[in-house]
Amino acid sequence: MPDFPTRKLEEIVDRVCVGYVGSCNNDYTESGVGVPMVRTTNLTGTIVNYQDMKFISNDFHKKNIKSQLKKGDILVARHGDSGLPSIYESENEANCLNVVIVKPSENENLIDNYYILYALKSPFVVRQIKSAVGGSVQGVVNTKVIARLDIPYPERSIRVEIVKHIINLDRKIQLNRQTNQTLEQIAQAIFKSWFVDFDPVKAKIQAKQNGQDPELAAMCAISGLSTSNAASVEEQLKGLDDVTLQQLKTTAALFPDALVESELGEIPEGWKCSEIGKEVTVVGGGTPSTKNNEYWEGGHIHWTTPRDMSNLTDKILLDTGRKITKAGLAKISSGLLPKNTVLMSSRAPVGYLAIAKVPVAINQGYIAMKCESDLTPEYVVQWAESVMDEIKQRASGTTFAEISKKNFRVIPVIVPDGNVIREFSKVVSKIYGKITEGINETKSLTKIRDTLLPKLLSGEMDLVG
């Protein structure tokens, strides 16, 4: 019980209501078209995650007024991770599905909105929600439960200070995640340019046809410069330091200046077509008996299930939810996979991807790719992302889709010249290094926030006076 006085949530907000309940499958539009539809999967505990956002038609949005959102509304998960709150920060119109909506009163800088968000995460309030869900037949949080929650409610000056302390940490965590998303997009863009669109190769071909310098053209393609004005390009390249310029020249020289026909269409000269199972070692995993404590108690060996991947915001796996013992590891035929193994969930759902940055054992829900030949982990994880539609098309199953190792191994893959692959990995491994730094900093900041928040909301820390 907090030292602060408490108020019922419904007493300190304008309204508590429920979002749209039902199926929207016939109303979803193409991604990015229409009005965002916030679902439980978009709730994070802080700010609504706009990745993997579904969109609904404008007609649907206009008809369903009660589930319309505005900036500052707080959304609470009704099922799944019941009670998990998030705040909608966007100025854009949105709607929501199967969530409870808390609409605070208008207030300066949304201070009260953020305070309510943080209060909903306090252990005192979380216990109330869990107790209510535990007594529910369907395990669903309803509006009445949320509206009747007892909320720690000190004087406004204290509420303002609590928000200031926590929001600064949240902003830094959010910035780290956005930065990591941008870095991942850069890695994807480089892969697409080099190995899907063959931009440096095509730039050389075009330059030769136009009587221009093919190496300069490839350098432009690699660095994202336009070749439309040769003089301007040369001036821009002159602005680079000597080390960067030399690295760019070296990289450009690795690409051929011709395309040849193959079973996968035109590919750069000197590159080859293969099957992924011939280029990496594909293995699956297993689960030691959970009834045998010898396999689990005191275990320190990382053992992962796709659930670990579902919680990742980046393609890097640094830890696992469960650990096994040496005896447990002995029950898994694929054993302990080395650091830099590429992991892909093979079912429920197909397609989570990550590079394991720790030695790890896997359960039966994975396809793991050990990169022991020319193809590097950085290349393989980006290749898998680029052909994910084909991977999912090869999945089968009546209960849930699953791709077998047999069906996966035969998926075609282009194998570039080894020097090009190594250069790509040198560049992208630095990107993933920065992503890893961001993950670790976020983990540290999250720990500080989650330690500080209960103390602030319980009155244990004196903020004013």
N, C-alpha and C positions, 0 to 999 in steps of 0.2 A: 504493500500500500504506500503510495507516495505521500510525502509530507505536504505537498500542495493540496489545496481544495480541489474537488472534482466537480465536473458538470456533465450532464448527459449530452452526448454529441448533438442530438436534435435541438438542444437549447441554444447552441452557439453557432449554428449554421442556418442558412436559409432553407435548405431542403436536402433530404436524403431520398433518393429514388433508384429505380433499377433501369439499366440500359435495355436495349432491345433483346427480347428473349425469343429464340426460335432459330430457324435456318435462314441463312442469307445466300446460300449457294447460287440461287438464280439471279441474285442482285449484284454479285461481285462483277467488277469490270476489270479491264487490263490494268496492270500495275501502273500507278501514277496517273490514272485517268479517273475522274470523279472525286468523291469525298472519302477521306481516310476513315476506315472502320477499325477502331481500337478494340482488340480482343485481349483475353487473359494472357496470351503469349507475349503481348507487348508490354506487360507490366513488369517492372524491375525492382520495385521497392523504393525507387527515387523518381526519376523522370521517365515518362513514357518512351519506350524504345521505338523509333520510327523505322528501324530495319524490319524487313519481312512484314510490312504493313499491307493489309488488304484494302481495297477500295470498293465503294458501293456507288450506285447511280445517284444522280442528283434528285431524281424523282423519289427514290427510297428515302433519302435524307430529308426531303421536305415533308414527306408523309409522316415520318416518325420524329415528331418534335420533342417528345419527352426524353429521348435518348441522345439528343444533340448536345455537343460539348462546347464549352468556351474556355478560354485561357484561365487557368487557375483551378479548374475542376479537379477533384480528387477521385480516382477510380480504385475500387477495391475488388479483388478477385472473389467471385462467388463459389468457385469450385477449383479443383486442382490445388494450387498453392493458396488455399482459402485464407482470405484476410490480407493478402499481400497488397499494399497500396502503391499508387504512383500518381504523380501530378501531371496534368496536361499543360504544357508550357507554350504550345504553338498559338500564334494569332489566327491560324487558318481554321475554317469550319471543320468539324469532325463529328462522327457518330460513334456509338460503342455497342458492343455485343456481350451479353451475359456477364455484366459487371454491375456492382453497386456504384452509383454516382453520389458523391458528397459535394454539395454546392455551398461553399462558404459565402458570407456576406461580402459586399464590396469593401475593400480595405487597401490602404496605401502599400504599394510594392508587394502585394500578395503575402505579407508577413503572416497573417492569420492562416492563410492557405497552407503555407509551408509548416507552420506550427502544428496544424492538425495532421498533416502528412507524417511528421516526425512523432507526434503523440501516438498515432496508430501503430507505430513500430515499437513502442515501449513495451518491455516485458509485462507490465501491469495490464495493458490493453490486449496484447497478444494472448495472454492467458484467458481473458474473457472470451475472445473469439474462439480459441481452441475448445474451451468448455462448451460453448454454444454449438459448435460444429460436432463435437463428440456426442451431444445429445440429439443431433439431427439424424433422422432416418436416412436421408439422402446425402448427408455430409456437405450440404450447401449452405453458404452464408446468405441470409436474406436481409432485406432492408431494415426490418424491425430490429434484428440483432445489432446491426451497425448503428442505427439511430439511437439505441438505448445504451450504448457503450458509455462507461464512466471514463471521462477524459481528464487527466491532470490539467488544472487550469489556474495557474498563478496569475498575478497581476500582469498587465500588458508589457511593462518595462522588462520583466523577466522573460516573457515569451519572446520578445524582440531579441534579447541577448542569446537565448537558446538557439533561435533561428540563425543568427549571425555566426555562432560557433560552428554549427553543423553545415550550413549551406556552403561555407567556404571550402570545406572538405569535399562536399558533393560536387561542387563546381570543378575542382581539380580532378576528381575521379572521372567526371563526365568528359573533361578535356582530354585526359589520357585515353579514354575509350574512342573518342572521335579521332584523335591522332593516330591510334592504332588502326582504325578503319581506313583512314587515308593511306597509311603505309601499305596496308594489304591491297588496296586498290592500285597503288603504284606497282606492286609486285605483279598483280594480275595484268596490268596494262603492258608491262615489259614483256611478260610471257606471250601475250596475244600479238604484240608487235613483232617479236622475233620469231615465234614458232607457230603462229596461226596465220597471220597476215603476211609474214616474210617481208616486212617493210624494208630492212636494210638491203636484202637481195633485189627486190623490185626497184629500189632507188638506184642501185648500181646499173641494172638493166636499162632503166629509163635514161640515165646519164650517158651511157654509152651510145644510145640511139640519138641523143641530142648533141653529141660531141662535147659533153662536159666531163668533169673529173668524177669517176665512179666512187673513188674513196671519199671524196668530199661529200658526195651525195649520201653515202652510207652513214657518214658521221652526222650529217644533218638528220637523217631518219632516226638514228639512235638517240640523239639529243633533243629531238622534237622540234627542230628548226625547219623552216620552209626553204625549198630550193628555188623558189620563184625569182628571187633576186640574189644572184651569185655574189655580188659585191657586198650586199648587206650581210649575207651569211658569213663571208670571210671576216668581216669586221666583228661580228658576234663571236666567231671562233677565236679571233685574236684577243678577245676580252677574257678568255679562259687562262688560268695559270698553266705553266708549262707541264706540270705533272698531269693535270686533268686532260689537257690537249693531247699529250702523248698516249694516255690511257684510251682516249676516244679513238685515236688513230689505230692503236693496237687492236681494239675491239672491232672496228670497221673492217680491218684486214682479215678477220676470221671468217667473214661471210663470203660465199661464192657470188659470182656475177651471172649465174644462169639457173634456170629452172628446168627440170626434166620430168617426163611423165612417169607416174607410178600407179599402183593399184588404189592409192588414196588421192589421186589427182596429181597436179603439178607440185613438186617439192624441190627444195634447193639441191643443186648438183652436189653429189658427195654424201648426202644424207640418205637414210634408208628407212624402209617401212618394216615394222615388226609387230609382234603381239606383246602386250604388257607382261604376260606370264613368262616370256622368254628373256625379258630384260630385268625383271626384279623377281625376288623369291616371294611367292604369295602363300601365306599361311593363315590358319584360323586359330581359335583358342577354345577354352573350356572353363567350366566352373567346378572347383573342388567341392565335395559334399559340404553343404552348410550345416549338416548335422554333426560333423566331426570337428570338434573344437581344436584338434591338433593342427588343422589346416589354417586356422584363422587367429586364434588367441595369441597375442604378442607378435603378430606378423609385422614385418617391416618392408616387405617386397611389394612394390606397386602392382596392383591388379585392377584393370579398368573394364568398365562396361560402357555402352553408349550413353548411359545417363551422365557420365563424366563429360562427354562431348557436348551434350545438350546444354550444359551450363557454360560452355566456352563462348566468348565473344571474339576470339582470335584462333587462328589455326596452329596454336601451340599448346601442348599438354605438358604441364609442369608437375601435376600432382594427381592423385586418384582418391576417390572417396573411401576405398577399402584397401587393406593390405593383407597379404597372405604370408604364411610361413614357408620355409624350405620344403616341408612335407607337402604343403598345398601346391607349391610350384611343381613338384614332381608328378602331380596328377594332371598337368597340362602338357599335352604332347609338343606344343610349339615352344615350351620353356620360357625363359626370360629373353625377350626381344631387346636388341641393343638400342641405345640412344640413337635418335634420328631415323627410327622406323616410321614409315608413313601409315597412319591408321585411318580406316574408313568404316563407318558403321554399315553393316550389310543388311540390316533389317530394322524395322520399327523405330525410326524410318531409315531408308537407305540414303547415305550421302553425307553424314557428318564427317569432316576431314580435319586432321591435325598431324603435325610432326611431333612425335614423342621426344621430349628433351630430357627424359630420364629412362633408364632401363625399365621395361614394363612387361607384365604378363597380361594376356587379354582373355575375355570370355568369348563365347560362341557367337556373339553379335557383331563380330568384326571380320573384316578382311585386312590383314596387315601386309605391308610391302617392305621387305628388306632390300635396301638399295646397295647392292654389292658389286655392281658392274658400272657401266658408263652413266646410267641415269642417276642423278643425285636426288636427295629428298626434296630439295626446293623445286626441281623440275617436276618430279612425280606428283607432288601435292597440287601444283598448278595445272598439270596435265589432267589430273582427275577432276578438278573443278571445271576445266574447260570442256570435258566430255561427259559431265554428269547426266545430261539428258539421255545419252546413249546408255550409260550405266543403269539408269532407272528403267529404261525400256527393256533391258535384258533381265530385269528382276521378275520373279513370278511367285505365285502363292495364293491360296484361297483365303486364309485368315489374314495374313499381312504380306506385303511384297518383300521378297528377299532375293538377293543376288548370290548365287553360289560361286565358289572359287572356280569351278569348271567354266561357268559362263563368263566370269570376269577375266580369266587368264587369256582368252582369245580376242579381247578387245584390241583393235589396231592402235598402234602408237608410232609416231614419227621419231626416229632416233637421229638427232642432229650430230654433226661433227663433235667429237669429244671436247675439243678446245672451246667451242661455242657454249656447250653445256657448262663447262667449268667456269667460264667467264660469267655466264648468267648466274650461277650459284654463288660466285664471289660477290656479285652485286646484291642478290636477293638475301643471302645469309646475313649481310649487314643490316638489311631492312628488318629481318626477323630478329636480329639481335636487339634492335631498337624497340621492336614490339615486345620482346621479352622483358626489357627494362621497364617498359610502361606497365606490363602486367604485374611485375613485382612491386612497383611503386603503388599501383592501385590496390594491391593486396595489403600493403602496409597502411595506406590511408584508410582503407575500409576497416581494418582492425582498430585503428585509432578512433574512427567515427563510431563504430559499434560498441566500443568500450565507453566512450564519452557520453553517448546519447542516453543510456539508462540513468547515469549519474546526474545528468542535467535535468531529466524529466522527473526524477524522484526527489529533487531538492537537495541531494547529497552534496552538490557543488554550489557554493554561494556565488552568484554572479553579480548581484547588485548590493551596494552598501559598503 
